[in-house]
Amino acid sequence: MTMVSNLTDLTLAEARDGLVARRFSAAELVEAHVAAVEAGRSLNAFITETPERARAGAIESDRRIAAGEARPLEGLPLAIKDLFCTEGVRTTAGSHILDGFQPQYESTVTANLWRAGAVMLGKVNLDEFAMGSSNMTSYHGAVENPWRRRGDNRPLTPGGSSGGSAAAVAGRMALGATGTDTGGSIRQPAAFCGIVGIKPTYGRCSRWGIVAFASSLDQAGPMARTVRDAAILLREMAGHDPKDSTSVNLPVPDFEQALDQGVKGLRIGIPKEYRVAGTPPEIEALWQQGIQWLKDAGAEPVEISLPHARFALPTYYIIAPAEASSNLARYDGVRFGLRVPGQTLDEMYENTRAAGFGAEVKRRVLIGTYVLSAGYYDAYYLKAQRVRARIVEDFRTAFETVDAILTPATPSAAFGLDDKMDDPIAMYLNDVFTVTANLAGLPGLSVPGGLSADGLPLGLQVLGRAFDEATVLRVGRAIERAADFTAKPAMTGGAT
């Protein structure tokens, strides 16, 4: 068997094809990534490493490949966001309150991946209960972005909440990763780390076995280094699940098959409301460049209006905390995780939740409880639901005339780890371009488009019709081809 150098630099598609062609073994591929995870520990991307499980999976994959029984993801090492329940493997959701929790069941999405032959390198870090845009709120400490500003070695945020997933993929520690996206938590870290991330349509991937944040907004999706890799992973992650009442019973297309059809003749919507005051000129310039790339590839840019988009952020920060306050009521010290004793049952609840939840989670639970309380429910929560309905209608109208929508992914490049921690509003503004897709339940993709003046990745976002991820990925592939983004982060765990 021929040894290929830099196995961790391969894309997921290249690794898949290399394994089938027997250019290297699954054991060699896994060993290279296990070494990369160890070498990259300073980034704090992983909460729990599972090297022995990965090695055992690789042995089985090599057996299957030798027997001509390779499955679609055979032997490919992935990182799993620590929000997905994994049977017998600690699952923390980045919170102290889930200390010691080992699920006795497997989330549907991860079960789908293992059935397709993928192997798990470990569970990756995230903002506590997926609440955050910086991966600074994790009980297990902040994750560092493998990128650095040119000439400046100070650590930067990888974005959040799927910051560990993004750092692991960008840092060459995993070929791909699972993420979840409630208001931009796949797309924003993907943009900050120079990788690809797609939030599928709500209902495309099962939420069963994923620790809930806001049930009407949460959606699992893949994070990878190329659009092709994201398409390959999404096909295996997606599918109907009778255990999840919000899972949609629709066939899952071969997303990879559709990638190279090009964008000739497609109409691409450019929403005028996304020109937000104070957006850095380089973000606007990248957006214009993206429009030009698609135009050059044969697409037609069309200015559209999403009039209620300016209300999306305040609407999100009413609905998401309201759902979180309800979902997080189950963490009380009685059934699983942390328990802090008290003189009475009520005191035990209070002590456990006070010790177990971090500041950002407490803030959102309090906001959510407030907006759902008597006297405020109509004024805040019901009004937010009405605005959400208008946002859905805006997109429905837009998609009568366009095939996809192009916007920036984030309002800035990655910022310093401590830059916005004392200003929750500034932190929440990171989601200004992404939350609309969650409120409307639509697919959204972040794809690297270029570098900032400081040498940091900047992403473009493609939004599409419900369950039309194929077109979103096609447009993303056209941007990827034009952008030719080959820059690599300064810090990688990559080993030969």
N, C-alpha and C positions, 0 to 999 in steps of 0.2 A: 504493500500500500504506500503510495507517494505522500510524503508529508508536505503540506502546503503552509508556507509561512504566513504569519498574521491571520490566523483563522478568525480572530475577533474583528478583523476589518471587513470580513465578508458581509454582504447584505443577507437577509434571511433567504431570499430567492436563490442567491449564489450558493449559500450553504446547503439548501435543499437539493439543488441540482448536483452539487459536488458530492453529497452523500450517495445519491442514487447512482452517480457515475463511478463511485468507489474511489474517488481521488483522496479521501481521508475517511476515517471512521467516526461514528457518533461518539465513541469514547474519547477520541482525540479532540473533537469539537467541544465536548462538554468539559474536558480537562483544561483546555485553553480558557474557557469562560470562567470556570471555578477559580483558576489562577488570577484572572482579571478582576473578579469580585474581591479576592483577597488583596490584590494590589491597589484597588480603588477604595479601600475602606475609609480613607480620610474624607471622602465625599459624604459619608454617612447615608448612602442611598438604601442600604439594606437594613431591615430590622432583624430578620431571621434568615440565616443562610442554611440551605439544605443540600450540601454537596453530595452526601451519600445517596440521597434520593435521586439526584441528578445522574450520578454514576450508574446506579441500578437501572434507571430508565434508558441510559445509553447502551448498556449491555443488551437489553431487550430490543432496542431499536436496531443494533447491529445484527442481531439474530434475524429479525424480520426482513431487513434489507438483503441479507444473504439468501433468505428463502424466497425472495421476490414478492414479499408481502408488505412493502412499505406503504404507510398511510400518508395522508397529505402533509403532515407536519413532522414526519418521522425523525426523531433524534434532535430536534431544534430546541436549544435552551432558551427559556423565557423567564422573565421576572414577573411576579404577580403582586399587584398593589395589595397592601395589607388591609383591604376592605372586603376582599373576596374570602369567604370561608373555605378553608382547605382542611380536609379530614385528617385529624391527628397532628396537624401542624398549627402552632400558635397563631392566633389571629387577634390583632390588637386594635385595629382602626386608628392607630396612632395615639391611643388614649390610655391613661393610667387605670381607668375604670374597667378595662377589659384584661387587666393583668391575669395571666394564668389561664385564659380562655383557649381551650383546644376543641374546635368543633368536631362533632361526631358525624358530620355530613360534608359534602362537597358542593360548592356553588355550581349552578348549571353551566355557566360560562367556562369555568376551569375544567369541569367534567368533560365538556365538549372538546377542549384543547387536549386533554390527556387522551381522550378517545381517538383524536387525530394523530397521536404519536408524539406530541410535544413533551418536553421534560422541564421540571421546575428547578431553577437555581436558588430560589428563596422568595421571601416576602419583602416588598420594598416600602420605604417610608412614605408618609403622606401627612398633610395637615390633619389635625385631630378631627375624626369623624368627617373628613373631607371638607372641613370648614376653614377656608383660607386660600390666599392667592400667592403664597410665598414659601410654603413648606416650613414656616417658622413656628407654627402652633403645635407641632408634634410633641408628645410627651417624650419621645425618643430622640429629641434634638433636631436641629435644623439640618436640611440637606444642602450641600453646596453644588452649584452649577459647575460642570467641568470647564466651562468657558471662563475666560478672564478678559477684562478690558485691555486693549493694547498698552503695554508698558505699565500695567497696574495689576499687582497680584492680590488685591483685596478680594475676598470671596463675594460672590453674587448669588442671588436667589435663582433656583431653577424654575420658579413659578410654582403654582399649586392649584388644586390639592395634589395632583399626581406628580409631584416633584421628584420623588424617588424613582418612579417609572421613567421619567424623562432623562434624569441624570444617568441612570443605569444604561439606557439605550444610547444616549449621546456619548457617554464615557466608555463605550465598547465593552461593557460588562454583560450585556445580554443582546440577543439578536432582535428581540421585540419585548413588549410588556403589555399587560392589561392596564387600563386606566378607567376611571369613571368621571363623568362630566355632568355637573349639576347646574353650573352657570358659566362654564369655560374651563373646567378643571383638567380636560385633556388638551384642548387647543392652546390655552395660554402657556402652560409649561412646554408644550411642543415647540411653540414659537420662540420662547426664551432659550431653548436648548438646541435649536437648529435641527429639529427632527420633524417627522410627519405624525399627526394625530387626527383621528376622525371620531367625532361623536355621531353615532348612527341615529336614525329616526327613533323616537321614543317607541318602545315595543319591539324593536328589531332584535335586541339581545335581552335575554331573560334577566330580571333583577333578583331572582330567587337565590338566596345564599349570599347576597351582597349586603353588608351592613348599611342600613338605610340612613340617609340624611334627609332629603325632601323627595317623597315618593313619586310625585307627579312630574319631577324634573330630572331625577337621577337616570343616567344611561351609561352602560359599559361600552367601551370601545378599545381598539388597539392603538398602540404607539410603536413606531418603527422608524427606520432611517430612510425609507423610500415609500413612495405612493404604492408601488407594486407590493412591497412587504405588508403594508397596512391592508391592502385588498385581500391578500392571501390569508392573513389572520382573521379579518372580519368574516370571511366566508365560513370559517370553522367556529368562530365564537357565536355567530347568529343562529337563529332558528326558533321555532315555536316551542313553548314550554307550558304544558298544562298546569304546572305548579304555580305559575305566575299569571294572575288574572289580567295583567296589562300586556302580556306577551301576545303579539299579533301572529295569526296563523296565515302566513304568506310564504311562498317559496323563496329560498335564498338564492339569488343569482350567482353565477361565477363571476365575481367582481373583477378578477384578474383578466378574464377573457375580454372584457369591454375596454380595458385601459387604453389601448393604442389605436382606437377608432378616430382619434383627433377631435377637434372642436369646430371644424369647418361647418358653417351654417348655424351654429348655436347662437342664441341671443343671451348676452350676459348683462344682467341688471347692475347698475351702479347707483346705490341709494344716496341721494343728496344729503339725507339727514346724518350720514356717517362722517360728514366733515365737521368734527367736533372742535370747538374753540380750544386753543392751547395744545392741540396735537403737534408734536415736533415735525418740522418740515421734512425730515428724512422719512417719516411714516407716510406722509402725503406723497412724497416723491416715489416711494416704493409702490404705492397704490397705483399711481399713474403709469409706472413702468409695467406693472402687472396687466393693466388695461391694454397697454400697447402690445405686450407679448401675445395676449389672446387675440387681439386684432390682427397681428402679423400671422397668427396660426389659422386665420379664417373665420374667427368669431366676430359677432357684431355687438359692440357695447351699446347699451341703451340706458339712458338716465331714468331712474324710477324713484318713486316716493314711498317711504314707509313712515307715514306721519306720526304714528304713536311710538316709534322707536325711542324717542327722547324720554318716554315714561318707563322704559323697560327696566332700568336699574332700580328705581324706587319700588316698582311693582315686584321685582324679584326679591328685594330685601324686606318685603312684607310676607310674600307667599312662602319663601324658603325657610325663614325662621319659624313661621307658624307650623309648618309641617315637621320641622326639626324638633320643636318643643313637644309635639305629640309623639314622634318616633322615639325620642330619647327618654321618655317617661319610663320605659322598660328597664332602664339601668338604675336599680334601686338597692343593690346589695343582697337581694333575696335569692336569685336563681343562679347567677354566674358572675364571674369576674370579681372585682374588688368588693370587700365588705369591711366597713369601719363600724365597730359595735357602738351601741348607745343604750341609755337606760330604758327607752321605749322604742317601739317600732318606728314611730315618726322620727325620733332622734337618730335612729340607725339610717333611715333614708337620707336625712339631712347631712349627717356626717359623711356618708359614702359619696353622695353627689358633690359635696363641697370639696372633698379630697380628690375625687376621681376625675372631675371635669376641669379642663383648663380655662383660662380667661375668655378666649374667643367663643368657646362652646357655651359658657355661662352667659355671655353677652347675647348670643343668638337665641338661646332658650328663653331668656328674659324678654327680649323683643317679641318673640313668637307668642309667649304666654300673654303678653300685654295686648297684642293685636287681636287675639282670640277671646279676650275677656269681655264680660258683659259691659255694654256701653261703648265698646270700641270695635267690636266685630263688624258692625255695619259700616262704620266710618273708615276702617282700614282694610280689613280682609275682604269683605264683599266688593268694595270699590276696586281693590287690586285685581280681583277675579274678573271684574267687568273690563278693566283696561287690558288684561291678558287676552280676553276674547277679541278686543279690537286689534291687538297686535297680530293674532292669528289671522284675522280678516285682511289686514294689510298685506301679509305674505300671500294669502290666497289670491288676492287681486293682482299682485305683482307677478305671480307665476302663471297668470293667464297670458302674459305677453313675453316672459323671459324663461329661459331653461335653467339658469343658475344665477347666483348673485355673487359679486366679488367685493370684498371689503378688506381693510387691514385686520390682522388677528389681534393685535394688542396696541395700546396707545403709546408704548415705549419699548425699548430693549430691556433686558434684565437689569434690575437695580440692586444696590448693595443689600446685604442680608438684613441690616438693621434700619434701612432708610425710611420705611413707612410704618414701622411697628407701633409708634405712638399716635398714629392718625388713621383710625379705622376707615374713615370716609375716603381718604386718598387710596387706601388699600382696596376698598370696594370698587373704585373707579377702574381698576385693572380689567374688570369684566364688561366694560362699557360696549365693546363690539361683539361679545360672545353670548350674553344672556338672552338675547332675542330668540336664538335658535332653541334654547331650552324651554322658554315660555311657549313657543309655537310647536315644539316637539319635532323640529326639522333636523335633517342631517347637516353637519358642519365639519369642514376639514381645514386644518392648518398645515401649510406647506412652506418650507423655507424659501425666501425670495432674494435674500442678499444680506449684507453686513452693514451695521451702523458705522458712523464715523469712528467709533471706538473699537471696531472690529468684532461686534457682537451680532448674533443672528437676529434677523427680523422676519416675521412670517406674514403671509397673505392668507385670508380666509375665504373659502368657497362654501356657500350655502345652497341647498337644493330643495326640491319638492319632497314631500314625505315619501319614504321608501324608494327614493331615486338616488341612492348612494352611488350607483353605477355612473351616472352623469357627473356627480360631484367628483368622483375619483378620476374620471376622464379629464375634467377641467384641471384638476390638481396635477395630473400627469403632464398636461401641456405646459403648465407653469413651471413644473420641475424641470422639464426638458429645456425650456428657454432660459431659466435661471442658472442652470448648470452649477448648482451649489455644491462645491467640493471641499469647502473649508472644514477643518477639523478642530475640535476644542483643544486647549492647551494641556488639559489633564485627562488622561484615559487610563483605565486599568488594563488596556490591551496587552496581551502577551502572545508570543509565537507558539 
